[in-house]
């Protein structure tokens, strides 16, 4: 360890013990600002020392980032970010100082911002009737002698049957459509729970009849399938047929993603591709099936990254900037515009999904990515996120 690194450890020790002078704290902050990505100095630091850096960095960020005036839900809170790493070297991003003069000045000095997503969706019934679930009041939203659909206070609908009244089977499919900037949950008639991410759609029958349970999905959903050994559950996407008996898994099948990912948390899942040369794989808990235009392969999964969105967190795991921006575009309902070539870089870490877009950009800016948010070109259109 060279002299500069020894000096850093001394500063961290003084910071830990609360005896660092103002000049020493300024020196520590200056070190953040001039740190070299390629040196991997973080490799020389213990977990305790890294936590000290984290504390110092977090104190700086929390003092710099303006809080949204909107009232937030009383949910459990994490720091605005956990461990974020950026670039080829993948050095902890918390080792960088949030500079007073931001490189995304336009985004900071103007009032243009984008709010995070919310519980909003449209339910289309077999009759063609459309229910706006954001506007619908809590309680029964559709009521028939043999079927009641209810909405609760947490952004969830559920299906309830009364077979004592009639044995008539309910025909036709329901569609739950989640727009950009939305999310929703549904409990199907068999008790299966489904979380729907932004810009997703699921089609399902009000009542499952026959020897199987079938739903169609585009976009992303997390399933907790009710167990039924004699009536398997199938999820159909444009690329796959996913068969389960009772299990917890996440399916990412957005049309604008090059790879469809199915991640298993519990149980057993069989996946069959729908291309000309159909292939079948079986995945176990902790595994992820990844399918592109060429093949399907099974890999060890980062389950937390796959389902973090269901817990209100973006979890990035070596995520490239284009994929990251697609996630932001869907959640904040913005159009992403790239100005000129974008340097390849990867991001890892966590950011809360209930922060505004500007607050998220304040963090991602530390990866030397430059942003600007613009109002829509036409009334009622999407805001534009300019990246250069």
Buried (B, 14 or more C-beta within 10 A) or exposed (E): EEEEEEBBBEBBEBBBEEEBEEEBBEBBBEBBEEBEBEEEBBEBBEEEBBBBBBBBBBEBBEEBBEEBEEEEEEEEEEBBBBEBBBBEEBBBBBBBBBBEEBEBEBBBEEEBBBBBBEBBBBBBBEEEEEBEBBEBEEEEBBEEEBBBBBBEEEBBBBBEBEEEEEEEEBEEBBBBBBBBBBBBBBBBBBEBBBBBBBBBBBBBBBBBEEEEBBBBBBBBBBBBBBBBEEBBBBBBBEBBBBBBBBBBBBBBBBEEBEBBBBBBBBBBBBBBBEEEEEBEBEBEBEBBBBBEEEEBEBEEBBBEBBBBBBBBBBBBBEBEBBBBBBBBBBBBBBBBEEEEEBEEBBBBBBBBBBBBBBBBBBBBBBBEBBBBBBEEEEEEEBBBBBBE
